[in-house]
Amino acid sequence: MSIATTLRMLSKASGLSVADIATAIPRAGIGTVNAWLQGDKVPGRDQINALARTFGVPAGALLAEIATTLDPARSKGEHELLAVYRSLNKRQQGALLEVVRSMQPRTSTK
């Protein structure tokens, strides 16, 4: 799940509007918060800490999302595949894994 998705979910769960969030975050206006929620921008360190306090979650939970999103070891395709996988229900995830496993080259065991 991207940080934008996480922030949207936290916003909805807490009942906070974009204006409420912007008021709680230093140097963040409504346009900036909208950009975070749409995935167009990523909040900075101080803003992450303020977001965590605002939503009552550990900052590490938000930072983990950023690290996953920006992981340079993953290709764009890997990021896209992971995002799609996470959007599926458990049954669909299992089916996708079966398809992927069937695509792996078979190794001979002697």
C-alpha positions, 0 to 999 in steps of 0.5 A: 500500500502506498503512503497516499493510500495509507494517508487516505485510509487514516483520514477516512478512519479518523474523520479528519478533512484535508483542512483538518490535516493541513491545520495540524501539520506545520508548513502544509497547506491544503494543496500540499495535503491533497498532493500527499493524498493523491500520491503526487508528493511525499511528506518530509520527515517533520511532516511524517512525525506530525502526521503520525501524531495527528493520526495516533500511529507510530511514525515508523508505520508511515516511514515503512510505507515510504521506504517500500514506495521508494525502494531503489532495489525494486524496479518499476514493474516490481513496485507495480506488481506489489501494488496490484498484489496488495489490492487483491483479496486473499483468494486472488492473491493465492491465484496470482501466486500460483500463476507466477509459480507456474511461470518459474523455470523448472530445475532438475533435481538429480 
